[in-house]
């Protein structure tokens, strides 16, 4: 028989591993969910007229009240239980994302609290409501599979970040990943992987190797300066090699052009 409070509904019983992991996953994803909510709120705020502006759109609220409401609900859940944990009332003044980090860092103490199963339910409901309230997911980039190794096994989750973020946190293990360093490593690993030009140019830009307009690269192809390896497939190495032959590219080209994976702009 399970001794988990969430499984039995009993108080004064710690959460089982599975239910503790669910709380950890939700806490680790708070950053992304809030970023998505803010994108939704900001987009509607930008597109709507002021209240009372007249006309059919004049009565439109200037921002997404639903998204804002779900954000406040999520904050209330996180802050309320964080204060309950150790009585630190100053947490009402702390960023919501940092409150989630505070609870995440004390997960062992959380799972032993008599109210842990209530946090599990309330946080899960608040997170799901926040996801539903987001009318457009924020633009995201992938940092690939989490590189963290735990007990001899690599974390299975994929790390994603909102465009513009410098770091992201794995939803499974909570490890923090430097987005730029991770993308540089991924690009180095895939330097000779075959892919369509749009995908390669996007990877080069995200990895801060080079920002190359498609029209410019297509001109290299037309002039025979860049040749596909198969069909319409190219490699990042070939694209950068063609770039390094141009006047602007020669300024940032490595001394040894065979060392294709180490030069970044």
C-alpha positions as CSV (number, residue, x, y, z in Angstrom):
1,X,0.0,0.0,0.0
2,X,1.4,3.5,-0.9
3,X,2.4,5.8,1.9
4,X,2.1,8.9,-0.3
5,X,-0.3,11.6,0.8
6,X,-1.3,12.3,-2.8
7,X,-2.0,8.6,-3.4
8,X,-4.0,8.1,-0.1
9,X,-5.3,11.6,0.6
10,X,-3.8,11.4,4.1
11,X,-2.0,14.3,5.8
12,X,1.4,14.0,7.6
13,X,2.6,11.6,4.9
14,X,5.4,12.4,2.5
15,X,4.9,12.3,-1.2
16,X,6.1,9.4,-3.3
17,X,8.9,9.8,-5.9
18,X,6.5,10.1,-8.8
19,X,4.4,12.8,-7.3
20,X,7.5,14.7,-6.0
21,X,8.8,14.5,-9.6
22,X,5.6,16.1,-10.9
23,X,6.0,19.0,-8.6
24,X,9.7,19.4,-9.6
25,X,8.7,19.3,-13.3
26,X,6.1,22.0,-12.8
27,X,8.4,24.2,-10.8
28,X,11.1,23.8,-13.4
29,X,8.7,24.9,-16.1
30,X,7.4,28.0,-14.4
31,X,10.0,30.2,-16.2
32,X,8.8,29.2,-19.6
33,X,5.1,29.3,-18.7
34,X,5.4,32.8,-17.4
35,X,7.4,33.9,-20.4
36,X,4.6,32.6,-22.6
37,X,2.0,34.4,-20.6
38,X,3.9,37.7,-20.9
39,X,4.1,37.3,-24.6
40,X,0.4,36.8,-24.8
41,X,-0.3,39.8,-22.5
42,X,2.1,42.1,-24.4
43,X,0.9,41.1,-27.8
44,X,-2.8,41.8,-26.9
45,X,-1.8,45.0,-25.2
46,X,0.0,46.2,-28.3
47,X,-2.8,45.3,-30.7
48,X,-5.7,46.6,-28.7
49,X,-6.9,50.2,-28.4
50,X,-7.5,51.9,-25.1
51,X,-10.7,51.3,-23.4
52,X,-13.3,53.9,-24.4
53,X,-11.5,54.7,-27.7
54,X,-14.8,54.4,-29.6
55,X,-15.9,52.1,-32.4
56,X,-16.2,48.3,-32.3
57,X,-12.6,47.9,-30.9
58,X,-12.9,50.7,-28.4
59,X,-14.4,48.4,-25.8
60,X,-11.7,45.8,-26.2
61,X,-9.7,45.4,-23.1
62,X,-6.1,46.7,-23.6
63,X,-4.5,43.4,-22.5
64,X,-5.4,39.7,-22.0
65,X,-7.3,39.8,-18.8
66,X,-7.5,36.0,-18.8
67,X,-3.7,35.6,-19.2
68,X,-3.1,38.2,-16.5
69,X,-5.6,36.5,-14.2
70,X,-3.9,33.1,-14.6
71,X,-0.5,34.6,-13.9
72,X,-1.8,36.1,-10.7
73,X,-3.3,32.7,-9.7
74,X,0.0,31.0,-10.4
75,X,1.9,33.5,-8.3
76,X,-0.6,33.2,-5.5
77,X,-0.2,29.4,-5.3
78,X,3.6,29.6,-5.4
79,X,4.0,32.4,-3.0
80,X,1.4,31.1,-0.5
81,X,3.0,27.7,-0.2
82,X,6.5,29.0,-0.2
83,X,5.7,31.2,2.8
84,X,3.9,28.3,4.4
85,X,7.1,26.2,4.1
86,X,9.5,28.4,6.2
87,X,7.4,31.4,7.2
88,X,9.5,33.8,5.0
89,X,6.9,36.5,4.3
90,X,9.4,38.6,2.3
91,X,8.7,36.1,-0.6
92,X,5.6,38.2,-1.5
93,X,8.1,40.7,-2.9
94,X,10.1,38.2,-4.9
95,X,9.7,37.5,-8.6
96,X,7.4,34.6,-9.3
97,X,10.2,32.7,-11.1
98,X,12.5,33.0,-8.1
99,X,9.8,31.8,-5.8
100,X,9.5,28.7,-7.9
101,X,13.3,28.3,-7.7
102,X,13.1,28.7,-3.9
103,X,10.6,25.8,-3.7
104,X,12.6,23.7,-6.1
105,X,15.7,24.0,-4.1
106,X,13.8,22.8,-1.0
107,X,11.9,20.0,-2.6
108,X,12.9,17.4,0.0
109,X,11.4,19.6,2.7
110,X,8.4,20.2,0.6
111,X,7.7,16.5,0.0
112,X,7.6,16.0,3.8
113,X,5.2,18.8,4.5
114,X,1.7,17.7,5.6
115,X,0.2,20.0,2.8
116,X,2.5,18.7,0.0
117,X,-0.4,16.9,-1.8
118,X,-2.4,20.1,-1.8
119,X,0.6,22.0,-3.4
120,X,0.7,19.2,-6.0
121,X,-2.9,19.7,-6.9
122,X,-3.0,23.5,-6.8
123,X,0.3,24.0,-8.7
124,X,-0.8,21.4,-11.4
125,X,-4.1,23.2,-11.9
126,X,-2.6,26.7,-11.9
127,X,0.1,25.6,-14.4
128,X,-2.4,23.9,-16.7
129,X,-4.7,27.0,-16.6
130,X,-1.8,29.2,-17.4
131,X,-0.9,27.1,-20.4
132,X,-4.4,27.2,-21.7
133,X,-4.6,31.0,-21.3
134,X,-1.6,31.5,-23.5
135,X,-2.9,32.2,-26.9
136,X,0.5,32.1,-28.6
137,X,3.5,30.2,-27.5
138,X,6.6,32.3,-27.3
139,X,9.2,31.7,-29.9
140,X,11.5,29.0,-28.7
141,X,14.9,27.6,-29.6
142,X,16.3,24.2,-28.7
143,X,19.5,23.6,-26.8
144,X,19.3,19.9,-27.5
145,X,19.2,17.1,-25.0
146,X,20.1,18.1,-21.4
147,X,23.8,17.3,-20.9
148,X,23.5,16.6,-17.2
149,X,24.5,13.1,-16.0
150,X,22.9,11.8,-12.9
151,X,23.9,8.5,-11.2
152,X,25.7,7.5,-14.4
153,X,22.8,8.2,-16.7
154,X,22.3,11.2,-19.0
155,X,19.1,13.2,-18.4
156,X,16.6,12.4,-21.1
157,X,14.8,15.7,-21.5
158,X,15.3,18.3,-24.2
159,X,16.2,21.8,-23.0
160,X,14.3,24.7,-24.7
161,X,14.5,28.5,-24.1
162,X,12.6,31.6,-25.1
163,X,14.4,33.5,-27.8
164,X,16.6,36.1,-26.2
165,X,17.2,34.1,-23.0
166,X,20.8,33.4,-22.1
167,X,20.1,30.4,-19.9
168,X,17.4,27.8,-19.6
169,X,16.6,25.2,-16.9
170,X,15.9,21.6,-17.7
171,X,12.3,20.6,-16.8
172,X,13.4,17.2,-15.6
173,X,16.5,17.6,-13.5
174,X,16.5,21.4,-13.0
175,X,20.0,21.9,-14.3
176,X,20.8,25.3,-15.8
177,X,22.2,25.4,-19.3
178,X,24.1,28.2,-21.0
179,X,22.2,28.5,-24.3
180,X,25.1,30.0,-26.3
181,X,27.7,27.5,-25.1
182,X,25.3,24.6,-25.7
183,X,24.4,25.8,-29.2
184,X,28.0,26.2,-30.1
185,X,28.7,22.6,-29.0
186,X,25.7,21.4,-31.0
187,X,26.8,23.2,-34.1
188,X,30.3,21.8,-33.7
189,X,28.9,18.3,-33.4
190,X,26.8,18.9,-36.5
191,X,29.4,20.7,-38.6
192,X,29.3,18.1,-41.4
193,X,25.6,17.0,-41.0
194,X,23.6,17.5,-44.2
195,X,20.6,19.8,-44.0
196,X,18.6,22.3,-46.1
197,X,20.0,25.8,-46.3
198,X,17.3,27.5,-44.2
199,X,18.0,25.1,-41.3
200,X,21.7,25.6,-41.6
201,X,21.4,29.4,-41.7
202,X,19.2,29.4,-38.7
203,X,21.7,27.3,-36.8
204,X,24.6,29.5,-37.8
205,X,22.7,32.6,-36.6
206,X,21.5,31.1,-33.3
207,X,25.1,29.9,-32.7
208,X,26.4,33.4,-33.4
209,X,28.7,32.1,-36.1
210,X,27.3,34.3,-38.8
211,X,24.0,36.0,-39.9
212,X,23.7,35.2,-43.6
213,X,20.7,36.3,-45.8
214,X,19.2,33.6,-47.8
215,X,19.5,35.7,-51.0
216,X,23.2,36.1,-50.5
217,X,23.8,32.3,-50.0
218,X,21.6,31.5,-53.0
219,X,23.8,33.8,-55.1
220,X,26.8,31.7,-54.0
221,X,25.0,28.6,-55.1
222,X,24.2,30.2,-58.5
223,X,27.8,31.2,-59.0
224,X,29.1,27.8,-58.1
225,X,30.8,29.0,-54.9
226,X,28.6,26.8,-52.8
227,X,27.8,23.3,-54.0
228,X,25.2,20.9,-52.4
229,X,26.5,17.6,-51.1
230,X,23.4,15.9,-52.2
231,X,20.2,17.2,-53.8
232,X,19.3,20.4,-51.9
233,X,21.3,19.4,-48.8
234,X,24.4,21.3,-47.6
235,X,26.6,21.4,-44.6
236,X,27.4,24.2,-42.2
237,X,31.1,23.7,-42.9
238,X,30.5,24.3,-46.6
239,X,28.4,27.4,-46.0
240,X,31.0,28.9,-43.7
241,X,33.8,28.0,-46.0
242,X,32.0,29.9,-48.8
243,X,31.4,32.8,-46.5
244,X,35.1,33.0,-45.5
245,X,36.1,33.4,-49.1
246,X,34.1,36.7,-49.3
247,X,35.7,40.1,-48.4
248,X,33.7,40.4,-45.1
249,X,34.2,36.7,-44.3
250,X,38.0,36.9,-44.7
251,X,38.1,39.3,-41.8
252,X,36.8,36.7,-39.3
253,X,38.1,33.5,-41.0
254,X,40.3,31.2,-39.0
255,X,43.9,30.8,-40.0
256,X,43.3,27.2,-40.8
257,X,40.2,26.8,-42.9
258,X,40.2,23.0,-42.3
259,X,39.5,23.8,-38.6
260,X,35.8,24.3,-39.5
261,X,34.2,23.9,-36.1
262,X,36.1,26.3,-33.9
263,X,35.6,29.7,-35.3
264,X,32.6,31.8,-34.2
265,X,32.0,35.4,-34.9
